Amino acid sequence: MGKLKVRLAKKSELASVNDLRRQVHALHVKGRPDIFRRKFGKKLAAHIRTYFRGEMTRIVVAKSDGVICGYAVLEMIRRPRTPYNNARSFLKITEIGVDKLHRRKGVGRALLEFIRHYAAENGWNTVELDVWEFNSDALRFYESMGFTTYRRFLELKV
């Protein structure tokens, strides 16, 4: 693998980002076919443009030897104060993925380090993400990068 560069995505790179999104989607379909639709259809593919154009969203790419090998979708979230909660703002990693041919080569780490610096430089003091329980490799990786669990979603099938 050549020198890794991580930066905000260009519009011309969205098709390559979608190639990686297809891999991530397939992983989710395999893990929870009851939740995720089997096909990575046109609407899901087109949604990347919504992220790209969004005022409060950013797409990050990792490139090696001119090839996009990782990506993340960031969402800047501001929650107002409510009777229950204090106001808070955070940067959420809505999607993240590394090409299966580039995993365990530092791409995910480079993406998260870029995101950490991007958050700090833009006044976001917290980065959040959620991970599916079946994705134990991702969970271990996020924990190794310093993420901690502060909330859990549980289900009871009836």
Secondary structure, DSSP 8 states (H G I E B T S, - for coil): ---EEEEE--GGGHHHHHHHHHHHHHHHHHH-TTTS-SS--HHHHHHHHHHHH-TTEEEEEEEETTEEEEEEEEEEEEE---SSS--EEEEEEEEEEE-GGGTTTTHHHHHHHHHHHHHHHTT---EEE---TT-HHHHHHHHHTT------------
